Structures are given as C-alpha cells and as structure tokens.
Amino acid sequence: MENKKLTTEELNSVRKLQEDYAAITNQLGSLELTKIQIEDRKQALLSSLKTTQEEERKISAELSEKYGDGQIDMDKGEFISREEEK
C-alpha cells in the first residue's frame, strides 16, 4: 500500500490536537500539584489548631485553678466569677 500525504489543513488539525492534549496534561499536572500543596497547608493548619486548643485548655485550667469558675471580660480585663453572675 502506498503512503498518502496529508493536506496542510489535516496536518495542522492533528498538530493542534496534540498541542491541546499536551496543554491539558500540563494543566492537570499543575492542578494536582496545587492540590497537594493545599492538602499540606491544611495539615499544617490542623496541627496549629490542635496546638492552639491544647494551649487554650492549659491556660483555662490555670485560670480556673487561680480564680475558680467564671468567665473573662476581655474588654475590661476582668474575671467574673460564676457566683457574681447569679
């Protein structure tokens, strides 16, 4: 069987398809990398949240031991005991 020459238009169409596939593949790879980076950032934030929650529990326990049950008025910087609330 004899080889047949493609027209310039046909050859350009095939090249365009190859370029489109390469661009899509590149974008998918970039998207996957971004996804990995987001997951890494999420894990770092979750770790920071856990550390912050542990610090909150520690400070809360220290303040409860020192002042008893109650709450803090952050605007006034005062401790309001549960007994005073009643």
C-alpha positions as CSV (number, residue, x, y, z in Angstrom):
1,M,0.0,0.0,0.0
2,E,1.2,3.4,-0.9
3,N,1.8,6.2,1.7
4,K,-0.5,9.1,1.2
5,K,0.4,12.7,2.0
6,L,-1.9,14.6,4.4
7,T,-3.1,18.1,3.4
8,T,-1.7,21.0,5.3
9,E,-5.1,21.5,6.9
10,E,-5.2,17.9,8.1
11,L,-1.7,18.0,9.4
12,N,-2.4,21.3,11.2
13,S,-5.6,19.8,12.7
14,V,-3.6,16.8,14.1
15,R,-0.9,19.1,15.4
16,K,-3.5,21.3,17.1
17,L,-5.0,18.2,18.8
18,Q,-1.5,17.1,20.0
19,E,-0.9,20.6,21.4
20,D,-4.3,20.6,23.1
21,Y,-3.6,17.2,24.8
22,A,-0.2,18.4,25.9
23,A,-1.6,21.7,27.4
24,I,-4.4,19.8,29.2
25,T,-1.9,17.2,30.6
26,N,0.3,20.1,31.8
27,Q,-2.6,21.8,33.4
28,L,-3.8,18.6,35.1
29,G,-0.3,18.1,36.5
30,S,-0.2,21.7,37.8
31,L,-3.6,21.3,39.3
32,E,-2.6,18.1,41.0
33,L,0.5,19.8,42.4
34,T,-1.7,22.7,43.7
35,K,-4.0,20.1,45.3
36,I,-1.0,18.5,47.1
37,Q,0.2,21.9,48.3
38,I,-3.3,22.8,49.6
39,E,-3.5,19.4,51.5
40,D,-0.1,20.1,53.0
41,R,-1.2,23.6,54.1
42,K,-4.4,22.1,55.5
43,Q,-2.5,19.6,57.6
44,A,-0.2,22.4,58.9
45,L,-3.2,24.4,59.9
46,L,-4.9,21.5,61.6
47,S,-1.7,20.9,63.5
48,S,-1.6,24.6,64.5
49,L,-5.3,24.3,65.6
50,K,-4.5,21.3,67.8
51,T,-1.6,23.2,69.4
52,T,-3.8,26.3,70.0
53,Q,-6.5,24.2,71.5
54,E,-4.1,22.5,73.8
55,E,-2.7,25.9,74.9
56,E,-6.3,27.1,75.5
57,R,-7.0,24.1,77.7
58,K,-3.8,24.7,79.6
59,I,-4.5,28.4,80.2
60,S,-8.1,27.7,81.0
61,A,-7.1,25.1,83.7
62,E,-4.5,27.6,85.1
63,L,-7.1,30.4,85.3
64,S,-9.8,28.1,86.8
65,E,-7.3,26.9,89.4
66,K,-6.4,30.5,90.3
67,Y,-9.8,32.2,90.1
68,G,-12.4,29.4,90.1
69,D,-15.3,29.0,87.8
70,G,-16.3,32.1,85.7
71,Q,-15.6,33.9,82.6
72,I,-13.3,36.7,81.4
73,D,-14.4,40.1,80.2
74,M,-11.8,40.8,77.6
75,D,-12.8,44.4,77.2
76,K,-12.3,45.2,80.9
77,G,-9.6,42.6,81.5
78,E,-11.6,41.2,84.5
79,F,-12.6,37.8,85.7
80,I,-16.3,37.4,86.5
81,S,-17.0,34.6,88.9
82,R,-20.0,32.4,88.4
83,E,-21.2,33.4,91.8
84,E,-21.3,37.1,90.8
85,E,-23.3,36.2,87.7
86,K,-26.2,34.8,89.8
